Amino acid sequence: MMGIKELAEYVGVKPQTIRNKISLGTFPIPTKKIGRLLKWDRRDVDRYLDKLPRVN
């Protein structure tokens, strides 16, 4: 499970960008809530990234 800072670094965006998209309901990767913390399963993140078009 990844925290928001780890996820941001992994996908190459700032943590605030992720927070903003979650608030807007537009963040495409499933979020799991553990207590008050938001966490992401690396498998869900990798599945999402695999679906993105490749840039050459």
CHARMM internal coordinates of N, CA and C (Angstrom, degrees):
IC EDIT
DIST 1 N 1 CA 1.4567
DIST 1 CA 1 C 1.5238
ANGL 1 N 1 CA 1 C 108.89
DIST 1 C 2 N 1.3142
ANGL 1 CA 1 C 2 N 114.60
DIHE 1 N 1 CA 1 C 2 N 138.92
DIST 2 N 2 CA 1.4610
ANGL 1 C 2 N 2 CA 121.35
DIHE 1 CA 1 C 2 N 2 CA -176.84
DIST 2 CA 2 C 1.5320
ANGL 2 N 2 CA 2 C 109.81
DIHE 1 C 2 N 2 CA 2 C -112.53
DIST 2 C 3 N 1.3224
ANGL 2 CA 2 C 3 N 115.53
DIHE 2 N 2 CA 2 C 3 N 141.71
DIST 3 N 3 CA 1.4554
ANGL 2 C 3 N 3 CA 120.77
DIHE 2 CA 2 C 3 N 3 CA 172.04
DIST 3 CA 3 C 1.5189
ANGL 3 N 3 CA 3 C 109.60
DIHE 2 C 3 N 3 CA 3 C -84.53
DIST 3 C 4 N 1.3077
ANGL 3 CA 3 C 4 N 116.28
DIHE 3 N 3 CA 3 C 4 N 177.35
DIST 4 N 4 CA 1.4656
ANGL 3 C 4 N 4 CA 120.63
DIHE 3 CA 3 C 4 N 4 CA -174.56
DIST 4 CA 4 C 1.5312
ANGL 4 N 4 CA 4 C 112.13
DIHE 3 C 4 N 4 CA 4 C -65.45
DIST 4 C 5 N 1.3318
ANGL 4 CA 4 C 5 N 117.76
DIHE 4 N 4 CA 4 C 5 N -38.49
DIST 5 N 5 CA 1.4714
ANGL 4 C 5 N 5 CA 119.78
DIHE 4 CA 4 C 5 N 5 CA 179.44
DIST 5 CA 5 C 1.5196
ANGL 5 N 5 CA 5 C 110.80
DIHE 4 C 5 N 5 CA 5 C -66.76
DIST 5 C 6 N 1.3230
ANGL 5 CA 5 C 6 N 115.69
DIHE 5 N 5 CA 5 C 6 N -42.90
DIST 6 N 6 CA 1.4642
ANGL 5 C 6 N 6 CA 120.80
DIHE 5 CA 5 C 6 N 6 CA 178.77
DIST 6 CA 6 C 1.5320
ANGL 6 N 6 CA 6 C 110.94
DIHE 5 C 6 N 6 CA 6 C -63.21
DIST 6 C 7 N 1.3330
ANGL 6 CA 6 C 7 N 115.64
DIHE 6 N 6 CA 6 C 7 N -44.09
DIST 7 N 7 CA 1.4606
ANGL 6 C 7 N 7 CA 120.71
DIHE 6 CA 6 C 7 N 7 CA 179.28
DIST 7 CA 7 C 1.5257
ANGL 7 N 7 CA 7 C 110.86
DIHE 6 C 7 N 7 CA 7 C -62.34
DIST 7 C 8 N 1.3222
ANGL 7 CA 7 C 8 N 116.57
DIHE 7 N 7 CA 7 C 8 N -44.78
DIST 8 N 8 CA 1.4591
ANGL 7 C 8 N 8 CA 120.97
DIHE 7 CA 7 C 8 N 8 CA -179.09
DIST 8 CA 8 C 1.5276
ANGL 8 N 8 CA 8 C 110.91
DIHE 7 C 8 N 8 CA 8 C -59.53
DIST 8 C 9 N 1.3088
ANGL 8 CA 8 C 9 N 116.06
DIHE 8 N 8 CA 8 C 9 N -44.26
DIST 9 N 9 CA 1.4622
ANGL 8 C 9 N 9 CA 120.40
DIHE 8 CA 8 C 9 N 9 CA 179.11
DIST 9 CA 9 C 1.5384
ANGL 9 N 9 CA 9 C 110.51
DIHE 8 C 9 N 9 CA 9 C -65.62
DIST 9 C 10 N 1.3223
ANGL 9 CA 9 C 10 N 116.53
DIHE 9 N 9 CA 9 C 10 N -40.44
DIST 10 N 10 CA 1.4673
ANGL 9 C 10 N 10 CA 122.54
DIHE 9 CA 9 C 10 N 10 CA -177.36
DIST 10 CA 10 C 1.5272
ANGL 10 N 10 CA 10 C 111.71
DIHE 9 C 10 N 10 CA 10 C -64.27
DIST 10 C 11 N 1.3489
ANGL 10 CA 10 C 11 N 116.91
DIHE 10 N 10 CA 10 C 11 N -40.48
DIST 11 N 11 CA 1.4698
ANGL 10 C 11 N 11 CA 119.85
DIHE 10 CA 10 C 11 N 11 CA -177.27
DIST 11 CA 11 C 1.5314
ANGL 11 N 11 CA 11 C 112.66
DIHE 10 C 11 N 11 CA 11 C -96.74
DIST 11 C 12 N 1.3410
ANGL 11 CA 11 C 12 N 117.65
DIHE 11 N 11 CA 11 C 12 N -8.81
DIST 12 N 12 CA 1.4546
ANGL 11 C 12 N 12 CA 120.81
DIHE 11 CA 11 C 12 N 12 CA 174.67
DIST 12 CA 12 C 1.5158
ANGL 12 N 12 CA 12 C 115.58
DIHE 11 C 12 N 12 CA 12 C 83.77
DIST 12 C 13 N 1.3254
ANGL 12 CA 12 C 13 N 116.69
DIHE 12 N 12 CA 12 C 13 N 34.68
DIST 13 N 13 CA 1.4662
ANGL 12 C 13 N 13 CA 120.49
DIHE 12 CA 12 C 13 N 13 CA 174.36
DIST 13 CA 13 C 1.5284
ANGL 13 N 13 CA 13 C 107.83
DIHE 12 C 13 N 13 CA 13 C -131.30
DIST 13 C 14 N 1.3226
ANGL 13 CA 13 C 14 N 115.86
DIHE 13 N 13 CA 13 C 14 N 170.71
DIST 14 N 14 CA 1.4638
ANGL 13 C 14 N 14 CA 120.00
DIHE 13 CA 13 C 14 N 14 CA 178.55
DIST 14 CA 14 C 1.5296
ANGL 14 N 14 CA 14 C 109.88
DIHE 13 C 14 N 14 CA 14 C -83.44
DIST 14 C 15 N 1.3350
ANGL 14 CA 14 C 15 N 116.86
DIHE 14 N 14 CA 14 C 15 N 148.95
DIST 15 N 15 CA 1.4655
ANGL 14 C 15 N 15 CA 119.34
DIHE 14 CA 14 C 15 N 15 CA 177.74
DIST 15 CA 15 C 1.5278
ANGL 15 N 15 CA 15 C 113.22
DIHE 14 C 15 N 15 CA 15 C -54.37
DIST 15 C 16 N 1.3278
ANGL 15 CA 15 C 16 N 117.23
DIHE 15 N 15 CA 15 C 16 N -36.38
DIST 16 N 16 CA 1.4691
ANGL 15 C 16 N 16 CA 119.81
DIHE 15 CA 15 C 16 N 16 CA -179.20
DIST 16 CA 16 C 1.5271
ANGL 16 N 16 CA 16 C 111.19
DIHE 15 C 16 N 16 CA 16 C -64.82
DIST 16 C 17 N 1.3201
ANGL 16 CA 16 C 17 N 117.92
DIHE 16 N 16 CA 16 C 17 N -32.97
DIST 17 N 17 CA 1.4628
ANGL 16 C 17 N 17 CA 121.00
DIHE 16 CA 16 C 17 N 17 CA 176.87
DIST 17 CA 17 C 1.5280
ANGL 17 N 17 CA 17 C 109.63
DIHE 16 C 17 N 17 CA 17 C -61.83
DIST 17 C 18 N 1.3158
ANGL 17 CA 17 C 18 N 116.73
DIHE 17 N 17 CA 17 C 18 N -43.25
DIST 18 N 18 CA 1.4660
ANGL 17 C 18 N 18 CA 120.89
DIHE 17 CA 17 C 18 N 18 CA 178.16
DIST 18 CA 18 C 1.5240
ANGL 18 N 18 CA 18 C 109.89
DIHE 17 C 18 N 18 CA 18 C -63.66
DIST 18 C 19 N 1.3250
ANGL 18 CA 18 C 19 N 117.27
DIHE 18 N 18 CA 18 C 19 N -45.79
DIST 19 N 19 CA 1.4675
ANGL 18 C 19 N 19 CA 120.78
DIHE 18 CA 18 C 19 N 19 CA 179.29
DIST 19 CA 19 C 1.5228
ANGL 19 N 19 CA 19 C 111.15
DIHE 18 C 19 N 19 CA 19 C -59.02
DIST 19 C 20 N 1.3337
ANGL 19 CA 19 C 20 N 116.21
DIHE 19 N 19 CA 19 C 20 N -43.86
DIST 20 N 20 CA 1.4671
ANGL 19 C 20 N 20 CA 120.29
DIHE 19 CA 19 C 20 N 20 CA 179.89
DIST 20 CA 20 C 1.5179
ANGL 20 N 20 CA 20 C 111.17
DIHE 19 C 20 N 20 CA 20 C -60.92
DIST 20 C 21 N 1.3370
ANGL 20 CA 20 C 21 N 116.93
DIHE 20 N 20 CA 20 C 21 N -45.58
DIST 21 N 21 CA 1.4629
ANGL 20 C 21 N 21 CA 120.53
DIHE 20 CA 20 C 21 N 21 CA -179.02
DIST 21 CA 21 C 1.5330
ANGL 21 N 21 CA 21 C 111.76
DIHE 20 C 21 N 21 CA 21 C -66.80
DIST 21 C 22 N 1.3168
ANGL 21 CA 21 C 22 N 117.27
DIHE 21 N 21 CA 21 C 22 N -35.80
DIST 22 N 22 CA 1.4664
ANGL 21 C 22 N 22 CA 120.31
DIHE 21 CA 21 C 22 N 22 CA 176.37
DIST 22 CA 22 C 1.5337
ANGL 22 N 22 CA 22 C 108.85
DIHE 21 C 22 N 22 CA 22 C -63.70
DIST 22 C 23 N 1.3283
ANGL 22 CA 22 C 23 N 117.25
DIHE 22 N 22 CA 22 C 23 N -44.74
DIST 23 N 23 CA 1.4656
ANGL 22 C 23 N 23 CA 121.33
DIHE 22 CA 22 C 23 N 23 CA 179.76
DIST 23 CA 23 C 1.5223
ANGL 23 N 23 CA 23 C 112.12
DIHE 22 C 23 N 23 CA 23 C -61.23
DIST 23 C 24 N 1.3370
ANGL 23 CA 23 C 24 N 115.79
DIHE 23 N 23 CA 23 C 24 N -36.45
DIST 24 N 24 CA 1.4658
ANGL 23 C 24 N 24 CA 120.78
DIHE 23 CA 23 C 24 N 24 CA 179.55
DIST 24 CA 24 C 1.5276
ANGL 24 N 24 CA 24 C 112.43
DIHE 23 C 24 N 24 CA 24 C -81.27
DIST 24 C 25 N 1.3293
ANGL 24 CA 24 C 25 N 116.01
DIHE 24 N 24 CA 24 C 25 N -10.33
DIST 25 N 25 CA 1.4594
ANGL 24 C 25 N 25 CA 119.91
DIHE 24 CA 24 C 25 N 25 CA -178.19
DIST 25 CA 25 C 1.5141
ANGL 25 N 25 CA 25 C 113.17
DIHE 24 C 25 N 25 CA 25 C 77.73
DIST 25 C 26 N 1.3312
ANGL 25 CA 25 C 26 N 117.03
DIHE 25 N 25 CA 25 C 26 N 21.64
DIST 26 N 26 CA 1.4640
ANGL 25 C 26 N 26 CA 120.59
DIHE 25 CA 25 C 26 N 26 CA -176.27
DIST 26 CA 26 C 1.5219
ANGL 26 N 26 CA 26 C 113.51
DIHE 25 C 26 N 26 CA 26 C -113.12
DIST 26 C 27 N 1.3304
ANGL 26 CA 26 C 27 N 117.98
DIHE 26 N 26 CA 26 C 27 N 7.30
DIST 27 N 27 CA 1.4615
ANGL 26 C 27 N 27 CA 118.75
DIHE 26 CA 26 C 27 N 27 CA -179.77
DIST 27 CA 27 C 1.5195
ANGL 27 N 27 CA 27 C 108.61
DIHE 26 C 27 N 27 CA 27 C -78.33
DIST 27 C 28 N 1.3502
ANGL 27 CA 27 C 28 N 117.43
DIHE 27 N 27 CA 27 C 28 N 121.93
DIST 28 N 28 CA 1.4671
ANGL 27 C 28 N 28 CA 120.78
DIHE 27 CA 27 C 28 N 28 CA -168.97
DIST 28 CA 28 C 1.5326
ANGL 28 N 28 CA 28 C 116.47
DIHE 27 C 28 N 28 CA 28 C -81.51
DIST 28 C 29 N 1.3210
ANGL 28 CA 28 C 29 N 118.38
DIHE 28 N 28 CA 28 C 29 N -10.92
DIST 29 N 29 CA 1.4610
ANGL 28 C 29 N 29 CA 120.38
DIHE 28 CA 28 C 29 N 29 CA -176.80
DIST 29 CA 29 C 1.5295
ANGL 29 N 29 CA 29 C 108.47
DIHE 28 C 29 N 29 CA 29 C -97.62
DIST 29 C 30 N 1.3510
ANGL 29 CA 29 C 30 N 117.88
DIHE 29 N 29 CA 29 C 30 N 130.25
DIST 30 N 30 CA 1.4623
ANGL 29 C 30 N 30 CA 120.10
DIHE 29 CA 29 C 30 N 30 CA -178.86
DIST 30 CA 30 C 1.5309
ANGL 30 N 30 CA 30 C 112.18
DIHE 29 C 30 N 30 CA 30 C -56.98
DIST 30 C 31 N 1.3274
ANGL 30 CA 30 C 31 N 114.84
DIHE 30 N 30 CA 30 C 31 N 134.96
DIST 31 N 31 CA 1.4493
ANGL 30 C 31 N 31 CA 122.61
DIHE 30 CA 30 C 31 N 31 CA -179.01
DIST 31 CA 31 C 1.5183
ANGL 31 N 31 CA 31 C 109.17
DIHE 30 C 31 N 31 CA 31 C -107.19
DIST 31 C 32 N 1.3137
ANGL 31 CA 31 C 32 N 116.39
DIHE 31 N 31 CA 31 C 32 N 137.56
DIST 32 N 32 CA 1.4641
ANGL 31 C 32 N 32 CA 121.30
DIHE 31 CA 31 C 32 N 32 CA 175.66
DIST 32 CA 32 C 1.5289
ANGL 32 N 32 CA 32 C 107.53
DIHE 31 C 32 N 32 CA 32 C -112.00
DIST 32 C 33 N 1.3046
ANGL 32 CA 32 C 33 N 116.48
DIHE 32 N 32 CA 32 C 33 N 136.25
DIST 33 N 33 CA 1.4561
ANGL 32 C 33 N 33 CA 120.28
DIHE 32 CA 32 C 33 N 33 CA 179.49
DIST 33 CA 33 C 1.5224
ANGL 33 N 33 CA 33 C 108.42
DIHE 32 C 33 N 33 CA 33 C -104.69
DIST 33 C 34 N 1.3190
ANGL 33 CA 33 C 34 N 116.03
DIHE 33 N 33 CA 33 C 34 N 121.83
DIST 34 N 34 CA 1.4585
ANGL 33 C 34 N 34 CA 122.23
DIHE 33 CA 33 C 34 N 34 CA 178.00
DIST 34 CA 34 C 1.5274
ANGL 34 N 34 CA 34 C 106.27
DIHE 33 C 34 N 34 CA 34 C -117.42
DIST 34 C 35 N 1.3167
ANGL 34 CA 34 C 35 N 115.18
DIHE 34 N 34 CA 34 C 35 N 103.67
DIST 35 N 35 CA 1.4599
ANGL 34 C 35 N 35 CA 119.16
DIHE 34 CA 34 C 35 N 35 CA -171.58
DIST 35 CA 35 C 1.5217
ANGL 35 N 35 CA 35 C 108.04
DIHE 34 C 35 N 35 CA 35 C 65.44
DIST 35 C 36 N 1.3182
ANGL 35 CA 35 C 36 N 116.18
DIHE 35 N 35 CA 35 C 36 N -121.80
DIST 36 N 36 CA 1.4705
ANGL 35 C 36 N 36 CA 120.86
DIHE 35 CA 35 C 36 N 36 CA 176.99
DIST 36 CA 36 C 1.5176
ANGL 36 N 36 CA 36 C 112.19
DIHE 35 C 36 N 36 CA 36 C -98.48
DIST 36 C 37 N 1.3351
ANGL 36 CA 36 C 37 N 117.61
DIHE 36 N 36 CA 36 C 37 N -3.12
DIST 37 N 37 CA 1.4586
ANGL 36 C 37 N 37 CA 121.43
DIHE 36 CA 36 C 37 N 37 CA -175.27
DIST 37 CA 37 C 1.5175
ANGL 37 N 37 CA 37 C 111.77
DIHE 36 C 37 N 37 CA 37 C -92.49
DIST 37 C 38 N 1.3234
ANGL 37 CA 37 C 38 N 115.85
DIHE 37 N 37 CA 37 C 38 N 142.07
DIST 38 N 38 CA 1.4533
ANGL 37 C 38 N 38 CA 121.49
DIHE 37 CA 37 C 38 N 38 CA 172.88
DIST 38 CA 38 C 1.5175
ANGL 38 N 38 CA 38 C 108.23
DIHE 37 C 38 N 38 CA 38 C -93.53
DIST 38 C 39 N 1.3274
ANGL 38 CA 38 C 39 N 116.34
DIHE 38 N 38 CA 38 C 39 N 133.46
DIST 39 N 39 CA 1.4655
ANGL 38 C 39 N 39 CA 121.83
DIHE 38 CA 38 C 39 N 39 CA -179.32
DIST 39 CA 39 C 1.5175
ANGL 39 N 39 CA 39 C 109.50
DIHE 38 C 39 N 39 CA 39 C -134.38
DIST 39 C 40 N 1.3408
ANGL 39 CA 39 C 40 N 114.60
DIHE 39 N 39 CA 39 C 40 N 155.16
DIST 40 N 40 CA 1.4516
ANGL 39 C 40 N 40 CA 121.38
DIHE 39 CA 39 C 40 N 40 CA 178.56
DIST 40 CA 40 C 1.5109
ANGL 40 N 40 CA 40 C 109.59
DIHE 39 C 40 N 40 CA 40 C -130.12
DIST 40 C 41 N 1.3216
ANGL 40 CA 40 C 41 N 115.19
DIHE 40 N 40 CA 40 C 41 N 136.91
DIST 41 N 41 CA 1.4585
ANGL 40 C 41 N 41 CA 121.44
DIHE 40 CA 40 C 41 N 41 CA 176.71
DIST 41 CA 41 C 1.5287
ANGL 41 N 41 CA 41 C 107.42
DIHE 40 C 41 N 41 CA 41 C -79.99
DIST 41 C 42 N 1.3077
ANGL 41 CA 41 C 42 N 117.17
DIHE 41 N 41 CA 41 C 42 N 127.71
DIST 42 N 42 CA 1.4740
ANGL 41 C 42 N 42 CA 121.63
DIHE 41 CA 41 C 42 N 42 CA -177.65
DIST 42 CA 42 C 1.5276
ANGL 42 N 42 CA 42 C 111.18
DIHE 41 C 42 N 42 CA 42 C -57.25
DIST 42 C 43 N 1.3312
ANGL 42 CA 42 C 43 N 117.21
DIHE 42 N 42 CA 42 C 43 N -32.33
DIST 43 N 43 CA 1.4744
ANGL 42 C 43 N 43 CA 119.87
DIHE 42 CA 42 C 43 N 43 CA 178.47
DIST 43 CA 43 C 1.5164
ANGL 43 N 43 CA 43 C 111.33
DIHE 42 C 43 N 43 CA 43 C -64.62
DIST 43 C 44 N 1.3526
ANGL 43 CA 43 C 44 N 117.64
DIHE 43 N 43 CA 43 C 44 N -40.03
DIST 44 N 44 CA 1.4660
ANGL 43 C 44 N 44 CA 121.16
DIHE 43 CA 43 C 44 N 44 CA 176.97
DIST 44 CA 44 C 1.5276
ANGL 44 N 44 CA 44 C 110.28
DIHE 43 C 44 N 44 CA 44 C -64.85
DIST 44 C 45 N 1.3184
ANGL 44 CA 44 C 45 N 116.18
DIHE 44 N 44 CA 44 C 45 N -40.42
DIST 45 N 45 CA 1.4732
ANGL 44 C 45 N 45 CA 120.97
DIHE 44 CA 44 C 45 N 45 CA 179.71
DIST 45 CA 45 C 1.5339
ANGL 45 N 45 CA 45 C 109.41
DIHE 44 C 45 N 45 CA 45 C -64.61
DIST 45 C 46 N 1.3120
ANGL 45 CA 45 C 46 N 116.98
DIHE 45 N 45 CA 45 C 46 N -46.70
DIST 46 N 46 CA 1.4671
ANGL 45 C 46 N 46 CA 120.54
DIHE 45 CA 45 C 46 N 46 CA -179.49
DIST 46 CA 46 C 1.5279
ANGL 46 N 46 CA 46 C 111.67
DIHE 45 C 46 N 46 CA 46 C -63.75
DIST 46 C 47 N 1.3433
ANGL 46 CA 46 C 47 N 117.42
DIHE 46 N 46 CA 46 C 47 N -38.75
DIST 47 N 47 CA 1.4786
ANGL 46 C 47 N 47 CA 120.16
DIHE 46 CA 46 C 47 N 47 CA 177.75
DIST 47 CA 47 C 1.5220
ANGL 47 N 47 CA 47 C 110.12
DIHE 46 C 47 N 47 CA 47 C -62.17
DIST 47 C 48 N 1.3368
ANGL 47 CA 47 C 48 N 116.50
DIHE 47 N 47 CA 47 C 48 N -43.00
DIST 48 N 48 CA 1.4590
ANGL 47 C 48 N 48 CA 120.25
DIHE 47 CA 47 C 48 N 48 CA 178.60
DIST 48 CA 48 C 1.5387
ANGL 48 N 48 CA 48 C 110.62
DIHE 47 C 48 N 48 CA 48 C -62.98
DIST 48 C 49 N 1.3224
ANGL 48 CA 48 C 49 N 116.75
DIHE 48 N 48 CA 48 C 49 N -46.58
DIST 49 N 49 CA 1.4640
ANGL 48 C 49 N 49 CA 120.56
DIHE 48 CA 48 C 49 N 49 CA -178.49
DIST 49 CA 49 C 1.5278
ANGL 49 N 49 CA 49 C 111.34
DIHE 48 C 49 N 49 CA 49 C -64.11
DIST 49 C 50 N 1.3382
ANGL 49 CA 49 C 50 N 117.58
DIHE 49 N 49 CA 49 C 50 N -35.68
DIST 50 N 50 CA 1.4633
ANGL 49 C 50 N 50 CA 121.20
DIHE 49 CA 49 C 50 N 50 CA 178.93
DIST 50 CA 50 C 1.5260
ANGL 50 N 50 CA 50 C 112.24
DIHE 49 C 50 N 50 CA 50 C -64.57
DIST 50 C 51 N 1.3368
ANGL 50 CA 50 C 51 N 117.57
DIHE 50 N 50 CA 50 C 51 N -26.79
DIST 51 N 51 CA 1.4628
ANGL 50 C 51 N 51 CA 121.68
DIHE 50 CA 50 C 51 N 51 CA -179.16
DIST 51 CA 51 C 1.5286
ANGL 51 N 51 CA 51 C 112.91
DIHE 50 C 51 N 51 CA 51 C -81.43
DIST 51 C 52 N 1.3268
ANGL 51 CA 51 C 52 N 117.31
DIHE 51 N 51 CA 51 C 52 N -15.89
DIST 52 N 52 CA 1.4683
ANGL 51 C 52 N 52 CA 120.20
DIHE 51 CA 51 C 52 N 52 CA -179.31
DIST 52 CA 52 C 1.5225
ANGL 52 N 52 CA 52 C 109.97
DIHE 51 C 52 N 52 CA 52 C -70.93
DIST 52 C 53 N 1.3418
ANGL 52 CA 52 C 53 N 116.26
DIHE 52 N 52 CA 52 C 53 N 145.42
DIST 53 N 53 CA 1.4666
ANGL 52 C 53 N 53 CA 119.05
DIHE 52 CA 52 C 53 N 53 CA 176.67
DIST 53 CA 53 C 1.5343
ANGL 53 N 53 CA 53 C 110.88
DIHE 52 C 53 N 53 CA 53 C -64.77
DIST 53 C 54 N 1.2837
ANGL 53 CA 53 C 54 N 116.15
DIHE 53 N 53 CA 53 C 54 N 142.50
DIST 54 N 54 CA 1.4817
ANGL 53 C 54 N 54 CA 122.22
DIHE 53 CA 53 C 54 N 54 CA 179.19
DIST 54 CA 54 C 1.5243
ANGL 54 N 54 CA 54 C 109.63
DIHE 53 C 54 N 54 CA 54 C -76.97
DIST 54 C 55 N 1.3192
ANGL 54 CA 54 C 55 N 115.55
DIHE 54 N 54 CA 54 C 55 N 140.61
DIST 55 N 55 CA 1.4603
ANGL 54 C 55 N 55 CA 121.89
DIHE 54 CA 54 C 55 N 55 CA 176.37
DIST 55 CA 55 C 1.5198
ANGL 55 N 55 CA 55 C 106.96
DIHE 54 C 55 N 55 CA 55 C -107.52
DIST 55 C 56 N 1.3163
ANGL 55 CA 55 C 56 N 116.32
DIHE 55 N 55 CA 55 C 56 N 125.14
DIST 56 N 56 CA 1.4721
ANGL 55 C 56 N 56 CA 120.31
DIHE 55 CA 55 C 56 N 56 CA -179.88
DIST 56 CA 56 C 1.4834
ANGL 56 N 56 CA 56 C 111.48
DIHE 55 C 56 N 56 CA 56 C -92.25
END
COOR INIT
IC SEED 1 N 1 CA 1 C
IC BUILD
